[in-house]
Amino acid sequence: KGKEGVRLHTLLGLSWGEWASITTVIIFMAGVVSLLFKYVVFGPFQEDIKDLNKNFKTLNDNLREIRVSIEELDKRVDEHDRRLDRHHERIKELHYKIMGGNH
């Protein structure tokens, strides 16, 4: 009965306390590695990432302005097209009047 009680508190020959200690050490080491990656590996890129985000924002703003300019140009072209149509009709009418309807 004494050996069975000991077996209930061990796994692969280690006690639950030892497993807890090993797990704590592994988690701690993973945290240290994570911090190293964050500050040593990715740290130098933080400013570049900020600049890249700023450039994307500027690019989006420029594209928005270009889109508005294109819409305004489209309106102007449409207006000029209508004006040309009206001039064309007037020219046809004048031509008809000048030629006396003998076309």
Secondary structure as UniProt FT lines:
FT   HELIX           2..8
FT   STRAND          10..11
FT   TURN            12..13
FT   STRAND          14..15
FT   HELIX           16..36
FT   HELIX           37..41
FT   TURN            43..44
FT   HELIX           45..98
FT   TURN            99..101
//
